[in-house]
Amino acid sequence: MSLAQRLLSVASWYEPSGCYLDAWARNDDDLRRLTDAFPGVNVTSYGTDGADLPASVYLGAGTFAQVREALGTWADITRCYVLWHNLRWPSVPDLGLAEEYKYAELQVACNSHDIHCEEWAAEHTVFVHTRPGDDERVAWLAAQVDARVRVVARRTDRLSAW
């Protein structure tokens, strides 16, 4: 979370309420624990033939403190992620890059190495989403926060603080 907070401080603008958390409940116990932790969450069922599971549990967050609390609670239950989607990456004139808002997103995947949290991992992963081909921007952002870049997919780069 400290790496995400440092990256958000580099953003030229972000709206704290433009943030949400998403977790997958694959069994009744996980669903109960996720919804008990934060009453009022939105639950969308993706089960077939009338089954309630699996389900996506969605929570909007307005402050970084709320994100930290919810993510800490949910990560103890299942794989989940937080996504800041209403932000702007700053212009980088030295690289010929204008301010970016259309593709600018920041995501932390808890206990996963992929953006959809399908692959379990012992650690968390920070993803910087940018315009396709803006690899230089990602490297520049990483340098601003003393992180490294590892490309894991087109349009998505993984930053690691270790």
Secondary structure as GFF3:
##gff-version 3
##sequence-region A 1 162
A	DSSP	alpha_helix	2	10	.	.	.	ID=ss1
A	DSSP	beta_strand	13	14	.	.	.	ID=ss2
A	DSSP	beta_strand	19	25	.	.	.	ID=ss3
A	DSSP	alpha_helix	28	37	.	.	.	ID=ss4
A	DSSP	beta_strand	42	45	.	.	.	ID=ss5
A	DSSP	beta_strand	55	61	.	.	.	ID=ss6
A	DSSP	alpha_helix	64	75	.	.	.	ID=ss7
A	DSSP	beta_strand	80	84	.	.	.	ID=ss8
A	DSSP	beta_strand	87	88	.	.	.	ID=ss9
A	DSSP	three_ten_helix	93	95	.	.	.	ID=ss10
A	DSSP	beta_strand	105	110	.	.	.	ID=ss11
A	DSSP	beta_strand	125	129	.	.	.	ID=ss12
A	DSSP	alpha_helix	135	144	.	.	.	ID=ss13
A	DSSP	beta_strand	148	153	.	.	.	ID=ss14
A	DSSP	beta_strand	156	160	.	.	.	ID=ss15
###
